[in-house]
């Protein structure tokens, strides 16, 4: 009843954080739970969220992404890549995907990435007479890579919820993120080869020599690559914690914006405002989820979930299948923040009891990455896929049904990547094990 009330409350349009806390408090009164018991929720909020040093990385990475987006690096990259692939069918599509991978490894801000690439690439694709369903699906999907590829805010919260090293999660996410990106590239290449009329080369292009185009691209790649190395390199080398590397990244993004002559007081003020708003949203959801989960467990919800999965009689992979199916279905209605804050604390003890033939710490890292790949689909699955509405907001002339149709192949690709991670755990575990 609590889960049904939660979904019903979300459909009312009321802020999710208040729905979570409100449902928990209402059900505590309905079941005669002493008010004093709710003080446990307050303790969890203070010790688990408000004083958690690890979560300081969230506003720092958000600020880094916003400042990098305003530095104009992506715009210059788009021009360089478009010049390099100017006479190739699918050239704009390849450019968008390359920028998506680079910006994902630099920012991790989904809304900013989708909006930025949509505003840069959609007009050029429209002029080149691209199939708009393919173009919209590509932009929405490439913009969501930032939630999986480190530095990812999702991985920080998953590490906190599952009590595992965020540095290990960052390492573990690199190969699966590249595998998913590679599958995207294969799909784009297939579309360009078998149906080139859907992704034609532009009829009018500025004439630039190949050498000049390569030099321009190399020059524009230096800044984001340096930022990626400064953030991920310090974590991998053990020089800095994720929180400290987030501070390095935020400072680096400020310097890049200054060197690009894009740093001004209004720009800085706007980035700080958006950082505060995004961080407040995430923290308030985590606070509401703490109240919800305390009451849920007091009422025996975790025991009910354990009995439902019947872990003693079912194969561990059967249990994992149902968990992933549950998360995938919830992604149609809930944002990744709510799923991570509400569902993960409930299912984590279940996974910890399963025997996959791996050491306990490796099981949780592998499970976290599989969960992250699964949660990424929540940005693309209708009716509430955030990436779809970000794109719809900047391209109101594209019917929402066209956008839905365009993202379906990419959702299938994401499910394929999820299956690969589950079937071959080494995809996620190779780098963390090698780094030890």
JODA-V412210 format. One record per residue. N is the residue number from 1. OMEGA is omega as a letter, one per 20 degrees, with the letter a starting at -180 (NA if undefined). NEAR is the number of other C-alpha atoms within 10 Angstrom. D_CENTER is the distance of its C-alpha to the mean C-alpha in Angstrom with 2 decimals. Layout:
n: {N;N}
omega: {OMEGA;OMEGA}
near: {NEAR;NEAR}
d_center: {D_CENTER;D_CENTER}
//
This chain:
n: {1;2;3;4;5;6;7;8;9;10;11;12;13;14;15;16;17;18;19;20;21;22;23;24;25;26;27;28;29;30;31;32;33;34;35;36;37;38;39;40;41;42;43;44;45;46;47;48;49;50;51;52;53;54;55;56;57;58;59;60;61;62;63;64;65;66;67;68;69;70;71;72;73;74;75;76;77;78;79;80;81;82;83;84;85;86;87;88;89;90;91;92;93;94;95;96;97;98;99;100;101;102;103;104;105;106;107;108;109;110;111;112;113;114;115;116;117;118;119;120;121;122;123;124;125;126;127;128;129;130;131;132;133;134;135;136;137;138;139;140;141;142;143;144;145;146;147;148;149;150;151;152;153;154;155;156;157;158;159;160;161;162;163;164;165;166;167;168;169;170;171;172;173;174;175;176;177;178;179;180;181;182;183;184;185;186;187;188;189;190;191;192;193;194;195;196;197;198;199;200;201;202;203;204;205;206;207;208;209;210;211;212;213;214;215;216;217;218;219;220;221;222;223;224;225;226;227;228;229;230;231;232;233;234;235;236;237;238;239;240;241;242;243;244;245;246;247;248;249;250;251;252;253;254;255;256;257;258;259;260;261;262;263;264;265;266;267;268;269;270;271;272;273;274;275;276;277;278;279;280;281;282;283;284;285;286;287;288;289;290;291;292;293;294;295;296;297;298;299;300;301;302;303;304;305;306;307;308;309;310;311;312;313;314;315;316;317;318;319;320;321;322;323;324;325;326;327;328;329;330;331;332;333;334;335;336;337;338;339;340;341;342;343;344;345;346;347;348;349;350;351;352;353;354;355;356;357;358;359;360;361;362;363;364;365;366;367;368;369;370;371;372;373;374;375;376;377;378;379;380;381;382;383;384;385;386;387;388;389;390;391;392;393;394;395;396;397;398;399;400;401;402;403;404;405;406;407;408;409;410;411;412;413;414;415;416;417;418;419;420;421;422;423;424;425;426;427;428;429;430;431;432;433;434;435;436}
omega: {r;a;r;r;r;a;r;r;r;a;r;a;r;a;a;a;a;r;r;a;a;r;r;a;a;a;r;r;a;a;r;r;a;r;a;a;a;r;r;r;r;r;r;r;a;a;a;a;a;r;a;a;a;a;r;r;a;r;a;r;r;r;r;a;a;r;r;r;a;a;r;a;a;r;r;r;a;r;a;a;r;r;a;a;a;a;a;r;a;a;r;r;r;r;a;a;r;r;r;r;a;a;r;r;a;a;a;a;a;a;a;a;a;a;a;a;r;a;a;a;a;r;a;r;r;r;r;r;r;r;a;r;r;a;a;r;r;a;a;a;a;r;a;a;a;a;r;a;r;j;a;r;r;a;r;a;r;r;r;a;a;r;r;a;r;r;r;r;r;r;a;a;a;a;r;r;r;r;r;r;r;r;r;a;r;r;r;r;r;r;a;a;a;r;a;r;r;a;a;r;a;a;a;r;r;a;r;a;a;a;r;a;r;r;r;r;r;r;a;r;a;a;r;r;r;r;r;a;a;a;a;a;r;r;a;a;a;a;a;r;r;r;r;r;r;r;r;a;r;r;r;r;r;r;r;r;r;r;r;a;r;a;r;a;r;r;r;r;a;r;r;r;a;r;r;a;a;r;r;r;a;a;a;r;r;r;r;r;r;r;a;a;r;a;a;a;r;a;r;a;a;r;r;r;r;r;a;r;r;a;a;a;a;r;r;a;r;r;r;r;a;r;a;r;r;a;r;a;r;r;r;a;a;r;a;a;a;a;a;a;a;a;a;r;a;a;a;r;r;a;a;a;a;a;r;a;r;r;a;a;r;r;a;r;r;r;a;a;r;r;r;r;r;a;r;a;a;r;a;a;r;j;a;r;a;a;r;a;r;a;r;a;a;r;a;a;r;a;a;r;r;r;r;a;a;a;a;r;a;r;r;r;r;r;r;r;r;r;r;r;a;a;a;a;a;r;a;a;a;a;r;r;a;a;a;NA}
near: {8;17;14;9;15;18;17;12;18;18;13;10;9;10;14;24;20;17;23;29;23;17;22;25;18;13;18;22;11;9;10;8;15;10;10;8;13;16;13;14;22;15;12;15;21;13;11;18;19;14;11;12;10;17;20;19;23;24;24;22;29;26;30;27;29;26;28;27;22;22;23;16;19;24;18;16;23;21;17;23;22;25;24;22;19;21;16;16;23;27;23;29;25;21;21;27;23;18;23;26;19;20;28;27;27;29;32;27;26;24;19;19;29;27;21;20;22;26;16;16;21;21;12;15;23;13;11;18;16;24;16;20;20;22;25;28;25;25;28;32;29;26;31;26;28;28;25;27;32;28;35;28;25;22;26;24;21;25;21;18;17;20;12;17;17;25;21;22;26;25;24;25;29;19;19;24;25;15;17;23;23;14;17;21;16;12;15;19;18;13;17;21;13;9;13;16;15;19;25;20;22;22;10;10;11;8;9;11;10;12;10;13;19;15;12;18;20;13;13;20;18;10;15;22;15;14;23;21;15;16;28;23;15;17;22;19;10;12;11;18;19;27;22;18;22;26;21;19;28;26;17;22;27;21;16;22;22;14;11;13;11;17;17;11;9;9;16;18;11;14;20;17;13;16;21;14;12;16;19;13;16;18;19;19;23;25;24;24;29;26;25;28;22;21;25;20;13;13;16;10;17;18;12;12;13;15;11;10;17;13;17;11;8;11;14;17;14;12;19;19;13;12;18;18;13;12;22;21;13;18;25;17;18;23;18;21;21;20;19;25;24;23;17;18;18;19;16;16;13;20;19;15;12;19;13;15;8;12;9;14;13;20;18;20;25;23;22;24;28;22;22;22;25;23;26;25;26;27;27;27;21;21;15;16;21;21;29;25;22;19;26;19;13;15;17;10;8;15;12;19;10;16;24;19;15;23;26;18;17;23;20;12;18;23;18;14;22;21;15;18;23;20;11;12;20;18;20;28;23;13;19;19;13;8;11;6}
d_center: {29.43;26.94;23.98;25.78;26.53;22.90;21.87;25.04;24.35;20.92;22.73;25.18;22.69;23.41;20.76;18.72;19.49;23.18;23.11;21.83;24.49;27.11;26.90;27.29;30.26;31.93;31.85;33.18;36.16;36.66;37.05;39.22;36.87;38.46;36.87;37.20;34.66;31.89;32.56;30.63;27.53;28.50;28.90;25.49;23.93;25.94;25.68;22.18;20.32;22.59;24.14;21.27;21.30;17.97;16.16;17.88;15.20;12.82;15.16;16.02;12.65;12.18;15.76;15.37;12.79;15.06;18.17;17.09;16.33;19.81;21.53;21.88;20.70;18.62;21.71;24.00;21.90;21.91;25.67;26.30;24.42;26.04;29.35;28.87;28.01;30.27;32.55;30.16;29.11;25.34;25.39;23.23;20.67;20.63;20.39;17.32;15.53;16.81;15.71;12.16;12.18;14.06;12.15;8.78;11.01;12.58;10.47;6.70;7.72;6.60;10.06;12.00;10.93;11.76;14.85;16.01;16.00;17.45;20.19;21.00;20.95;21.95;25.46;26.18;25.06;27.14;30.08;29.82;30.00;26.73;26.03;23.91;22.16;21.01;20.17;18.09;16.19;15.63;14.42;11.99;10.60;10.71;8.88;5.61;6.14;5.05;1.64;4.87;7.65;9.26;9.74;6.45;7.25;5.99;8.40;10.90;11.22;11.46;14.00;15.84;16.09;17.18;19.32;18.37;18.04;14.80;16.54;17.00;13.38;12.55;15.45;14.66;11.24;13.04;15.23;13.00;10.62;13.95;15.34;12.79;13.40;17.06;17.17;15.91;18.67;21.17;20.61;21.14;24.19;25.50;25.35;27.07;29.68;30.60;30.09;30.43;31.64;28.10;26.91;30.18;30.83;31.73;35.46;35.83;34.27;35.36;37.37;36.07;37.22;34.90;35.60;34.72;31.42;30.49;31.62;29.63;26.41;27.15;27.85;24.65;22.54;24.22;22.52;18.81;19.88;21.82;18.98;16.72;19.81;20.64;17.37;16.65;20.38;21.55;19.34;20.39;23.95;24.09;25.19;22.66;20.46;16.74;18.07;20.78;18.70;16.48;19.90;20.91;17.91;18.66;22.29;21.64;19.75;22.75;25.15;23.57;23.77;27.36;28.32;27.02;29.21;26.40;26.62;28.65;29.12;27.61;24.48;24.14;24.93;22.36;19.56;20.82;21.03;17.46;16.32;18.67;17.62;13.87;14.87;17.59;15.50;13.30;16.58;18.63;16.47;16.85;20.54;21.06;19.46;21.88;24.82;23.76;23.33;26.61;28.58;26.94;28.06;31.44;32.10;31.43;28.14;26.87;30.20;29.94;26.57;28.16;31.17;29.19;27.51;30.91;29.60;33.17;34.17;31.09;29.69;26.59;24.80;25.95;24.50;21.15;21.32;21.96;19.18;16.61;18.45;18.39;14.63;14.33;17.04;15.69;12.51;15.17;16.19;13.83;10.55;8.12;9.93;13.21;12.69;11.73;14.62;17.10;16.81;15.81;18.98;21.04;20.04;19.76;23.61;24.02;22.06;23.95;27.19;26.49;28.14;26.22;28.62;26.30;26.78;25.16;22.77;21.63;21.14;18.68;16.67;16.74;15.93;12.88;11.44;12.67;11.13;7.56;8.49;10.08;7.61;5.51;9.01;9.25;8.11;11.02;13.60;16.46;17.89;15.12;12.13;10.93;10.45;13.97;15.46;14.20;15.94;18.81;19.41;20.22;21.98;23.98;26.46;24.17;24.71;21.80;23.28;22.96;19.21;18.93;21.15;19.24;15.86;17.74;18.32;14.70;13.97;16.95;15.67;12.47;15.00;17.19;14.72;14.27;18.09;18.57;16.64;18.71;21.94;21.70;20.30;21.46;18.51;16.42;19.50;21.39;20.10;20.13;23.61;24.85;23.90;26.03}
//
